[in-house]
Amino acid sequence: MLITSSVEEIAALVKSKPGAVFAYPTETFYGLGCLITDAQAIERIIKIKGRDAVKGMIVLTAGMSQAKDLADIDSKQESLLGHFWPGALSAVLNCHRGQRKPAQFIQNRTIAIRVSPEPLATELARLLGPVISTSANPSGMKPADCREEILSYGLNIDAILDGGKTRGGSPSTLIYLTGKAPVCLRQGVIPFEKVLEYWKSLE
């Protein structure tokens, strides 16, 4: 297993090895990741986490441009997301028509996206394109917040991007952003009231 603090080394491994799965730091815990176009790697993550992993898969992008390549984002949605990104806000959006992606993490033609404030995660997405993010732990165990914890779980992965100990805490706030107003699916770091307040300010 490759353990490194170099984003470039992780990116090189992933580009050279189909099916590669890696762990990397986010603004809360470590995540398990792979290319969103790599169906083999996504299946590996599902085997590590269990079938329920599909429900928790979020896509990290390097910025709004990558997000708009994956999802239909209108001007009001873009204003809202642009206000909170990079940040601990994940949004379920309608998939961009014509985009071909493995079906494992697409739920009812929607996709959950976030731009992480963690520089290493964002740099990974910049070098590789959008990447899957789901917590780095076997089902039923607590998410890992350091390299040592990931190793103790014995996860079947190819690499760890070591960013030191993460801060842990609450997960990202998850909103449903496909209707007339945001709907809170999971309260997290960002109070949903602030999301609604900003949304209303755009009217």
N, C-alpha and C positions, 0 to 999 in steps of 0.2 A: 504493500500500500504506500502511495505517495503522501507524505505529510510535508507541507510547505506553507510558507507565508507569502509565496509569490503567486499572484493572480495569473501571470503569464504562463507559469508552469502548469497550473490547473487547466487553463484554456488549451494549451498545446496537447495535453493528455486527452482531453475530451474530443478535440478535433481529430486525433489520430486513432481513437479507440471507440468504434460504434458500441452502443450500449453502456457507456461509462456513466457511473453514478458517483457523486461526490457530496461531501458535507461542507458547509460554508457558514460563516457567521451572518446573522441578520441583526436588526436593532433590538431583538428580544433574546431569542435562543439560536442555536445552530439549526440550519435547515438541511434537508436532503434535496439535492438538485440534479438536473440533467437537462439536456436540450429538449424543448417542447416538441421538436420534430422527430425525436428518437423514441419510437414506440417500444422498442426492446428495453430501453433504459427505464421508461415509465412503468413497464411491467415488473421490472426488478424492484422498483420502489414500492409497488403495490404488494409484492411478495414480502418485502421487509416489514412493511407497516400493516398489512392486512387489507382486505377489500375496502374497508371504510376509509382508506387513505384517499380514495378518489374524491370524497366529500370535502377533504381538507386541502386539496391542491390549489395553490394560488400561483399565478405567473408573475415573476418579477421582471420588470422592464427597466431599461436604463433611463427612460424619460417618456415624455408624452408622444413623441414621434413613433417609438416602438409600440406604445399602447394603441395608437390609432391605426397601426397596421393590423392589429388583432381584433379590435372591437369598434363598433359604431359609437362614436363619441360626438355629440352635438356641441354647439358653442357654450351652452349653459353648463353642461356636464364638464366640459373642458375647463371652464372657469372655476368650478367647484374643486375639481381634482387638482388643478394647477395651484390652487390656494393651499392645499394640504400636502401636496407631494413636493419633494421627497418627504415621506412621513408614514406614520403607523396607521394609514387608512387604506383598506382594501375594498375595491368596488366590483360588484358583479355587474357585468355589462353584456349587451347583446353582441354575439360574435359578428365580426366583419364578414359579410357575404363574399364568397369566393376564396376565402382562406382555407387551405387544406391542413388540418392538424389532426394528430391522433385523437381518437374519440374518448380516450380514458378520462380526460380531465374536462371534457365539455359536458355540461349539464343543461339539457333543454336549450341547446344553442346559446348558452351563456358562458362567459369566462370571467374568472375573478383575477383582477390585476392590482398590483401595487408597485410603486417606485420607492424602494427602501432608502432610508437615510443613512444606512450603513455603507460607507464608501467601498468596501471590498465587494459587497453584493452587487452594487451598481456597476462597478468596474467589470465584474464577471459578465453581466448582461451586456455591457458595451462591447466587450471582446467577442462574446459567443452568440449574442442575440438573446431574446427572452428565455428565461430558465424557470423550470418548475421549482416551487418551494413548498415543502411540507416538513413538519418538525422532525428533527433527527432523534428518533427513539423508536423502539419496538412498541407495538400497540399495548396500551395499558401502563407504560412506564413514563416517567417524567421527561420532558424534552431536555436534551443535553445543552449545557451552557459552556462546555469547554472540551478541548481535544481529549483529555483523559476520560471524560464521561462517555464520549463517543466510542473510544476504544474499549471501554469496559462492557459496552453493549454487544460487542462482536458483530457489528453490522456488516453485511456483505456489500461493501462499497470499495471503490478504487482509489479514492483520495480524500484528504481533508485539507481544506484551506484554513490554516491556523491563524485566527485573528485574536487569540487570547480568550479570556473569559468574557462572555457577554453579560449584559445587565439583567437578563431574565425579566420577571414581572409580567404584566398583562400582555396579551397578544394584541395584534392590530385590531382596530375597530373595523368590522365588516358591514358594508351597506349594500343593499340591492338598489341599483341605479338604472332601472329599465322602464320605470313608469313616470307618473307625473311629479313624484316627489321621492326623495330617498327614504328607504325603509331600513331600520336597524336589524341586522341579522345576528350580530354579536357585538356587545359593548366591550371596548378595549381601551387602549391608551388615550385616544381622542374622544372626549365626551360627545355623544351623538347630538346633544343639544347644540353644540357649536357647529356641527355639520348642518343641521336644520336652519340655524340662525343665518349662516352664510348663504345657504340656498335661497332663503326668503329675501335676502338682500339683493339677489340677482333679478328679482321679479320686477 
